[in-house]
Amino acid sequence: MNKALTKADIVEAIYTDNTLDKNRMAVKDVVEDLLELMKDAIKTDNTLLISGFGKFEA
């Protein structure tokens, strides 16, 4: 069984990327903002297409 990808997993993966200059709180804020944008788009249109990534529907 596959493990679910969590918000914390995304934050940790970005935070540990050595090519970026950041702090954990800044990364968490960016991930939160991104997920909020996605959620709002799905609430508005019942769907969200991120080209080259995937389609999300409510």
Secondary structure, 3 states (H helix, E strand, C coil): CCCCCCHHHHHHHHHCCCCCCCCHHHHHHHHHHHHHHHHHHHHHHCEEEECCCEEEEC
